[in-house]
Amino acid sequence: MTRAARFTVSGMRIGELAKRTGTTTRTLRFYEAQGLLAAQRSPNGYRSYDEHDLRLVAEIRALQAAGFSLADTRPFVACLRAGNPEGDACADSVEVYRRKLTEVETCLAQLADLRADLTRKLAAAMAREPHPTCTVQETP
């Protein structure tokens, strides 16, 4: 038995899962309502989670921190649920990466255009040698 196997936690309650993943119980309930997380129920009705759930929440949180929407995380969660060791081991997850990369490249191109425009405007303003006593008065 590996060390990890000896320390696998099952039967985690929602508060413990929230604490271990750095999120809130409200967020975990939202993930459950969205079908991203499926809690087992103990005989007394409490939600119960295990290490696999911990991995799912960690994946969702990491993707969201990288700018992915909750909908974007679905293929990664499905990939992990299918038993893959990584959420991006499936074609659908790779497709989300491709789409997000295209979005980022579009944003970078727009920012480059904006930078070039601002650089031109600054150069034109500096060529006119702005009057040093000209100030903008703020309106209260």
Phi and psi in degrees as a GROMACS rama.xvg file:
@    title "Ramachandran Plot"
@    xaxis  label "Phi"
@    yaxis  label "Psi"
@TYPE xy
-76.4672  162.383  THR-2
-59.6333  -42.8768  ARG-3
-61.0976  -40.4023  ALA-4
-65.302  -36.2196  ALA-5
-66.614  -28.3758  ARG-6
-106.784  16.4954  PHE-7
-66.7596  131.661  THR-8
-102.055  128.767  VAL-9
-125.923  156.823  SER-10
79.4101  24.1286  GLY-11
-67.9948  137.272  MET-12
-86.42  166.783  ARG-13
-59.8656  -37.9762  ILE-14
-63.2478  -40.2711  GLY-15
-68.2825  -41.3282  GLU-16
-62.7479  -42.1974  LEU-17
-60.8001  -45.6691  ALA-18
-63.0674  -45.6089  LYS-19
-69.4347  -22.9222  ARG-20
-104.18  -1.17405  THR-21
70.0653  33.0752  GLY-22
-128.782  -165.319  THR-23
-115.85  161.728  THR-24
-65.0205  -33.5938  THR-25
-62.5138  -42.0702  ARG-26
-63.919  -42.514  THR-27
-63.2758  -39.8746  LEU-28
-64.5231  -36.9234  ARG-29
-64.3447  -45.4332  PHE-30
-57.5988  -39.9336  TYR-31
-64.8107  -44.5842  GLU-32
-63.5211  -29.6221  ALA-33
-85.2447  -1.79078  GLN-34
81.9104  11.9624  GLY-35
-87.79  -22.0098  LEU-36
-135.185  134.484  LEU-37
-123.196  108.24  ALA-38
-82.9133  142.618  ALA-39
-80.6133  158.364  GLN-40
-115.176  132.581  ARG-41
-78.8427  167.603  SER-42
-55.0907  -29.5836  PRO-43
-88.2047  5.43277  ASN-44
91.9358  -3.75725  GLY-45
-71.2026  145.517  TYR-46
-68.007  143.62  ARG-47
-134.297  132.155  SER-48
-125.599  163.664  TYR-49
-130.954  -172.292  ASP-50
-61.9491  -32.3882  GLU-51
-63.6624  -41.1091  HIS-52
-63.6958  -39.0605  ASP-53
-58.5786  -43.7578  LEU-54
-64.7101  -41.2095  ARG-55
-61.7395  -46.9746  LEU-56
-65.2716  -40.2117  VAL-57
-60.8325  -40.5968  ALA-58
-64.4283  -46.7256  GLU-59
-59.4922  -48.0279  ILE-60
-63.8995  -40.3739  ARG-61
-65.6244  -41.6522  ALA-62
-66.6657  -41.8837  LEU-63
-65.1806  -37.1351  GLN-64
-63.9207  -26.6173  ALA-65
-87.2015  3.8674  ALA-66
98.6042  7.8074  GLY-67
-82.0056  143.501  PHE-68
-75.5946  166.352  SER-69
-61.5448  -38.5456  LEU-70
-62.5159  -36.457  ALA-71
-63.7976  -24.9568  ASP-72
-78.0439  -16.7551  THR-73
-54.3839  -47.6463  ARG-74
-62.6403  -33.2541  PRO-75
-68.1122  -42.6109  PHE-76
-63.9699  -44.5942  VAL-77
-61.224  -38.3684  ALA-78
-64.1299  -44.1083  CYS-79
-65.5924  -41.3419  LEU-80
-62.8765  -28.365  ARG-81
-75.8188  -1.5732  ALA-82
99.2955  5.00484  GLY-83
-74.7506  146.649  ASN-84
-70.8845  -22.8775  PRO-85
-129.357  146.481  GLU-86
-70.8513  -16.8503  GLY-87
-103.903  22.394  ASP-88
-83.254  -4.61146  ALA-89
-109.573  152.522  CYS-90
-59.3968  -38.6189  ALA-91
-63.6359  -36.5075  ASP-92
-67.6884  -42.7304  SER-93
-61.6263  -37.1058  VAL-94
-64.3098  -36.9768  GLU-95
-64.851  -42.3925  VAL-96
-56.4669  -46.047  TYR-97
-61.0529  -45.3898  ARG-98
-63.5134  -44.0407  ARG-99
-64.7323  -38.4206  LYS-100
-63.0137  -40.4564  LEU-101
-62.3974  -42.5887  THR-102
-61.007  -43.2551  GLU-103
-65.1782  -42.6198  VAL-104
-63.3907  -37.2697  GLU-105
-63.6616  -44.7805  THR-106
-62.947  -42.1012  CYS-107
-63.0555  -39.1071  LEU-108
-64.5433  -41.762  ALA-109
-63.9804  -40.5521  GLN-110
-66.4419  -37.9893  LEU-111
-63.5346  -41.7035  ALA-112
-62.5119  -43.7903  ASP-113
-62.5582  -43.4731  LEU-114
-60.8053  -45.4168  ARG-115
-61.7581  -41.8696  ALA-116
-63.3639  -45.2515  ASP-117
-65.1311  -37.9107  LEU-118
-62.379  -42.9596  THR-119
-62.7375  -44.664  ARG-120
-63.6028  -41.6603  LYS-121
-63.5327  -44.0568  LEU-122
-61.4999  -42.0438  ALA-123
-65.7053  -41.4693  ALA-124
-65.5243  -41.3601  ALA-125
-68.4211  -31.4903  MET-126
-67.8713  -27.3141  ALA-127
-82.3079  -4.58387  ARG-128
48.9649  78.761  GLU-129
-55.2198  143.97  PRO-130
-69.3451  127.305  HIS-131
-64.8613  -21.7233  PRO-132
-91.6954  -2.84141  THR-133
-76.0842  116.04  CYS-134
-128.045  155.064  THR-135
-96.1227  125.812  VAL-136
-92.4058  132.016  GLN-137
-78.6817  141.682  GLU-138
-90.7506  129.199  THR-139
